[in-house]
Every structure is written in structure tokens, then in C-alpha cells.
């Protein structure tokens, strides 16, 4: 596929803003890692070799302990199995090695798993010995595991919310700017009325009636979130509609749908692209805020907002609040830098204040 020369020029301008370019690379790497989180952060082993056979528990059904010679029927504790294999190798002096081994993820805990100790109560401080590299929360769950899965959940929420808001906002805004008249006035009044409905009160009512889940929150956020993009698209479409190329297309007999989809929208939407990173940041912070206030995803769902609430309520365990604040700061800074770089890349001016 051959890229448009203007697109190539915009990409080069984007790459010249180093902090935005490198932030994009790091953010993409983090997203890829979270998609493969089960291979990096999981209580299940990646691969187990037992009695000459190979098992891959990560993406398979659970294997009871009896599968690997343990004396229980519930799912295997692979950290215990690792210790058992090590004991077997240590006790088989002079006996041929059985060849049993397993490979655990770097962080051998899942975000829901509690890990209690006999001599203390959680939360536990960061420990290399116990492999809780950022410590645990008040329920004994690994903080790093919950940060990783919480990041994946927050980014999924933000991207789905962005796609829905942009689809609705662009469609309605483009129609308002192109057709104008009664249609435009009707939707202006509708948006003005609807935007005055208190969003937080609606969330509180919904949370009091049902237990909100991921898709419930997406639906409520979309119902109230599409209006901001509509105004931008309406203004852009209204400006593009008045340009000479639209009049030329009409003179050549182009239909309204062709004018909108082939001429106006590609030119108007280039301005909207610059808002994408900031919309992602808004989605992440919105879900975090709802979870922090207790109106978001139900526990024990791994969530940055829930971790933040735990951290602020347990300041005597500073590793909880520090971990989530640092993670949020880094991610939101990267998104902001990417947004700056995209905005500069689409800026018609030839100079920048960001370089």
C-alpha cells in the first residue's frame, strides 16, 4: 500500500518530536506485554515437563495436583510444584534425574490470588524472597500483578469508549454540519439539555440498582460522552462544506454521500485525530476515578482505582499508593507526549514549540 505524501510528511514530523515518538514505542510495547500478560504474570506455569510429557497450563484447562503426583484434586499450585521438583532433585543423589521441571512466569501470581504468611498479616512489603516485587495489598494479592491486569482493563475500557464516542460523535456532528437547518437546531438543543444531566448521579443510581460491570460502565459513559466530539465535528464539517472543492463536486453531480464520505470527512477528521491520545487518557482516568469512589467495577476486579483507594486508606503501607501513583503518572505522561506530537504533526505550520 502506497502512503499519501502528506501522511509521510506528517509521520516524519511526528518522529522529530522525540519524547512523543519514544513514548509511543514504549506504550505500544506495554500494550503488547499486557496482551501476553498470562505469560508474564500468572500463577500457572508456562510449561511443565512431568514423566516425559509436556503440559502447557497457561492457556489450558486447569490440571489437578494429582496430575503431577501431588495429593489433592484441586488446581495445582505451581509454586509448590516447583519446590517439590527441586526437593526431588536434591534428594535423588546417585539416582538418575527424573527430568521433571517447569517454567514459571517472571511474576508467579495472578491478580486474584491471596498469599498469606504464618508470621504476619497483609499488606506485605516488597520482597524478592517471596517474589512480591512491589509488595501486596491488604488482601495479600500481588500489587504488580494487579497493576498489569488493571492497566490492560483500563486501556481496553478507554479504547472501546473512544471508538464508540467517536463513531457516534463524528456521525451526528458531520450530519449537523452538512445538513444544517432544523436538523442542526434540533440536535443542538438536544445536546444542550442532555449535557446538563449530572453524570455522576446517574452512575450512583445505576450502581445502587445493579452491580456495574465492564460493559455497563462503557454503555453509561458512551451515553454521556459522545457530545463533546460532536461539536468539533460539526464545526469542522461546517467549514469544509463552504470550501470550493465541495461546490465543484456538486457541480460535477456528486451525491451527498460521496461528498461527505469522500471529500468532507477525510479533511475534517484530520483535526479530530489530534484528540485521540487525550481521549484515551480521559477514559483511563474516568475508570480509575469511578473505581476509587466505589461506583466502578466490583471487587476483586484488578483496578488502579481500587488500589488507589487501598493506598490512601493505608498510608502506613506506602508501597501501595506509591506503585499505583507512579504507574498512572508514567502512563498519562506518555499519552500526553504522544498527543503533543500528533497535534504538532497535523499542524499546518512548519515550526513547533515542542522540539
C-alpha atoms as one frame of an Amber mdcrd trajectory, in Angstrom:
protein
   0.000   0.000   0.000   1.385   3.386  -1.038   1.053   6.113   1.556  -0.134
   9.603   0.774   2.795  12.093   0.588   1.051  14.239   3.198   0.832  11.231
   5.527   4.550  10.543   5.077   5.333  14.177   5.860   3.171  14.068   8.991
   4.872  10.874  10.148   8.306  12.463   9.715   7.240  15.493  11.689   5.902
  13.199  14.390   9.231  11.344  14.628  11.128  14.608  15.037   9.426  15.151
  18.406  11.483  12.583  20.277   9.581  12.398  23.534   6.307  11.732  21.706
   7.896   9.190  19.358   9.651   7.229  22.113   6.568   7.416  24.314   4.583
   5.790  21.503   7.140   2.983  21.208   7.128   2.356  24.968   3.323   2.467
  25.165   2.957   0.001  22.279   5.469  -2.314  23.977   3.481  -2.113  27.224
   0.233  -2.873  25.397   1.790  -5.909  23.705   3.093  -7.108  27.075  -0.355
  -6.755  28.650  -1.914  -8.740  25.803   0.529 -11.503  26.724   0.136 -10.898
  30.450  -0.732 -14.545  31.151   2.790 -15.499  30.058   4.419 -12.866  32.270
   2.118 -12.525  35.290   0.304 -15.707  36.228   0.130 -18.345  38.922   0.024
 -21.074  36.268   3.246 -22.421  34.807   4.079 -21.702  31.186   5.294 -25.267
  30.569   5.628 -28.354  32.775   7.577 -31.492  31.942   6.444 -34.420  34.074
   7.195 -38.118  33.487   8.355 -37.378  29.961   5.205 -35.479  28.962   4.809
 -31.752  28.377   1.924 -29.694  29.743   1.034 -26.072  28.942  -1.293 -24.929
  31.731  -1.333 -21.187  30.956  -3.980 -21.238  28.223  -5.417 -24.685  29.015
  -7.955 -26.096  31.432  -6.748 -26.472  34.997  -4.743 -29.534  35.967  -5.423
 -31.050  39.408  -2.473 -31.681  41.695  -2.794 -35.424  41.143  -1.753 -34.913
  37.530   1.760 -34.149  38.766   1.939 -36.604  41.659   0.563 -34.303  44.374
  -2.079 -35.482  46.825  -5.015 -33.118  46.110  -7.706 -32.818  43.449  -7.948
 -29.015  43.160  -5.846 -26.982  40.755  -2.116 -27.393  41.045  -0.164 -24.800
  42.989   2.736 -24.485  40.564   4.988 -22.679  43.016   4.646 -25.652  45.350
   5.205 -27.985  42.405   8.408 -26.119  41.560   9.614 -26.568  45.139   8.658
 -30.264  45.004  10.682 -30.808  41.826  13.654 -29.083  43.479  13.319 -31.357
  46.520  13.225 -34.403  44.259  16.402 -33.335  42.506  18.091 -32.640  45.850
  17.110 -35.996  47.377  17.952 -38.170  44.377  21.713 -38.209  44.967  23.191
 -41.037  42.957  19.846 -41.653  41.253  19.283 -40.674  37.592  17.483 -37.342
  37.254  13.747 -37.789  36.686  13.780 -34.886  34.251  10.757 -33.193  35.807
  10.853 -29.407  35.567   8.632 -26.404  34.997   8.902 -22.806  33.860   7.005
 -20.175  35.838   6.249 -16.624  34.643   8.558 -13.884  35.994   5.748 -12.829
  38.364   4.226 -16.137  39.538   0.963 -14.725  40.910  -2.392 -13.951  39.350
  -4.244 -10.739  40.299  -6.897 -12.562  42.332  -4.649 -14.857  44.331  -4.061
 -14.247  48.032  -0.696 -15.198  49.505  -0.757 -15.294  53.302   2.138 -15.926
  55.671   2.084 -17.627  59.057   4.009 -14.913  60.879   2.376 -11.672  59.664
  -0.793 -10.083  58.328  -1.031  -8.331  54.938  -0.250  -5.974  53.390   3.296
  -7.253  52.982   6.199  -5.028  51.974   8.085  -5.630  48.702  10.186  -8.784
  48.938  12.484 -10.564  46.487  12.420 -13.687  48.633   8.646 -14.056  48.353
   8.651 -12.702  44.783   6.286  -9.842  45.601   8.382  -7.190  43.879   6.005
  -4.322  44.725   4.511  -5.904  47.818   0.909  -6.972  48.366  -2.342  -5.207
  49.069  -4.467  -5.554  52.201  -5.854  -8.904  50.967  -2.412 -10.379  50.281
  -2.715 -10.031  46.483   0.362  -9.149  44.459   0.363  -5.438  43.576   2.425
  -5.786  40.401   0.017  -8.431  39.079  -2.959  -6.184  39.783  -1.205  -3.209
  38.180  -0.545  -5.158  34.972  -4.057  -6.543  34.638  -5.547  -3.237  35.776
  -3.601  -1.476  33.024  -4.972  -3.871  30.419  -8.501  -3.354  31.710  -8.161
   0.445  31.794  -6.694   0.657  28.282  -9.360  -1.684  26.898 -12.042   0.446
  28.521 -10.510   3.677  27.152 -10.111   2.348  23.589 -13.644   0.896  23.395
 -15.070   4.088  24.880 -13.105   6.193  22.401 -14.266   4.126  19.414 -17.932
   4.340  20.436 -17.811   8.053  21.264 -16.003   8.918  18.061 -18.325   6.825
  15.888 -21.454   8.441  17.315 -19.962  11.934  17.641 -18.469  12.003  14.154
 -21.643  10.663  12.528 -24.004  13.098  14.271 -21.608  16.056  14.112 -20.962
  15.563  10.408 -24.705  15.361   9.731 -25.332  18.525  11.770 -22.681  20.499
   9.921 -23.626  19.225   6.467 -27.427  19.395   6.548 -27.803  22.318   8.971
 -31.270  23.843   9.305 -33.877  22.181  11.512 -31.772  19.054  11.912 -28.861
  21.074  13.267 -31.041  23.147  15.614 -32.830  20.067  16.942 -29.613  18.292
  17.874 -28.104  21.467  19.332 -30.988  21.763  21.762 -30.889  18.025  22.485
 -27.158  18.137  23.271 -27.569  21.224  25.460 -30.272  19.502  27.501 -28.533
  16.137  27.692 -25.173  17.643  28.671 -26.770  19.180  31.776 -27.769  15.779
  33.175 -25.369  15.077  36.109 -23.313  12.102  35.002 -22.087  11.137  38.476
 -25.637  10.982  39.820 -26.619   8.622  37.020 -23.655   6.373  37.845 -24.654
   6.386  41.519 -28.232   5.423  40.628 -27.067   2.643  38.316 -24.632   1.327
  40.964 -27.425   1.305  43.567 -29.743  -0.712  41.324 -27.327  -3.230  39.782
 -23.710  -4.259  40.245 -21.981  -2.447  37.380 -19.730  -4.467  35.126 -17.347
  -3.503  32.338 -19.991  -3.166  29.629 -22.453  -1.373  31.897 -19.862   1.337
  32.566 -18.983   1.558  28.869 -22.664   1.996  27.968 -23.250   4.728  30.557
 -20.045   6.544  29.596 -20.937   6.405  25.895 -24.432   7.764  26.544 -22.885
  10.859  28.115 -19.549  11.003  26.282 -20.361  11.405  22.584 -21.425  15.051
  22.766 -18.001  16.682  23.049 -16.749  15.188  19.793 -19.990  16.157  18.050
 -19.274  19.872  18.443 -15.773  19.564  16.978 -17.005  17.523  14.024 -19.938
  19.858  13.398 -17.633  22.888  13.260 -15.100  21.150  11.002 -17.800  19.906
   8.632 -19.450  23.319   8.502 -16.124  24.911   7.492 -15.291  22.263   4.899
 -18.787  22.446   3.406 -18.168  26.085   2.462 -14.949  25.371   0.529 -14.614
  25.455  -3.241 -13.925  21.745  -3.722 -17.369  20.893  -2.289 -19.023  23.327
  -4.699 -17.016  21.768  -7.542 -18.124  18.277  -6.515 -21.768  19.415  -6.501
 -21.339  20.965  -9.941 -19.997  17.635 -11.223 -23.115  15.867  -9.922 -21.630
  14.121  -6.857 -24.205  12.787  -4.397 -24.409  13.930  -0.795 -22.991  10.633
   0.467 -20.000  10.884  -1.872 -19.340  14.488  -0.874 -19.499  13.611   2.828
 -17.521  10.355   2.822 -15.002  11.054   0.048 -14.377  14.769   0.444 -15.579
  16.417   3.663 -14.964  13.703   6.236 -11.322  12.885   5.295 -10.456  16.594
   5.553 -12.472  17.260   8.703 -11.401  14.164  10.573  -7.700  15.052  10.429
  -8.338  17.626  13.147 -10.180  15.064  15.263  -7.196  12.665  15.187  -5.215
  15.020  17.412  -7.704  14.455  20.246  -7.309  10.655  20.308  -4.457  10.385
  22.875  -6.172  12.830  25.223  -9.434  10.889  24.894  -7.576   7.709  25.871
  -6.178   9.491  28.938  -9.692  10.678  29.806 -11.030   7.121  29.610  -8.276
   5.764  31.864  -8.744   8.471  34.484 -12.552   8.169  34.340 -12.488   4.437
  35.101  -9.869   4.963  37.816 -11.946   7.705  39.429 -15.138   5.609  39.384
 -13.332   2.644  40.913 -11.763   4.894  43.545 -15.181   6.265  44.529 -16.678
   2.772  44.657 -19.037   3.203  41.684 -16.912   1.310  39.166 -16.022  -2.325
  38.656 -16.897  -4.641  41.560 -14.146  -6.224  43.670 -11.986  -8.239  43.307
 -11.561  -6.936  39.744  -7.963  -5.690  39.336  -8.279  -1.929  39.098  -5.992
   1.052  39.551  -8.782   2.978  41.276  -9.338   0.206  43.807  -5.592   0.054
  44.508  -5.513   3.835  44.895  -8.366   3.660  47.416  -6.483   0.979  49.361
  -3.301   3.047  49.295  -4.902   6.243  50.564  -6.636   4.300  53.339  -3.394
   2.565  54.360  -0.698   5.219  54.200   1.312   3.214  56.723   1.980   0.855
  53.785   3.349   3.403  51.295   4.240   0.857  48.616   0.543   0.511  47.679
  -0.215   4.141  46.884   3.287   4.775  45.502   3.017   1.935  42.993  -0.311
   2.999  41.509   0.510   6.741  41.509   3.816   6.171  39.716   2.156   3.835
  37.187  -0.636   6.331  36.449   1.790   9.242  36.194   4.064   7.431  33.741
   1.213   6.235  31.513  -0.597   9.594  31.445   2.668  11.442  30.736   3.392
   9.163  27.796  -0.112   9.656  26.430   0.228  13.444  26.817   3.575  13.443
  24.992   2.082  11.368  22.173  -0.831  13.812  21.959   1.536  16.773  21.712
   3.495  15.087  18.943   0.365  14.158  16.965  -1.027  17.656  17.317   2.246
  19.082  16.008   2.384  16.567  13.145  -1.051  17.702  11.928  -0.310  21.380
  12.498  -0.180  23.221   9.138   2.565  25.483  10.472   6.126  24.497   9.710
   7.581  25.201  13.146   6.963  23.814  16.609   7.472  24.748  20.219   7.779
  21.087  21.253  11.050  20.238  19.519
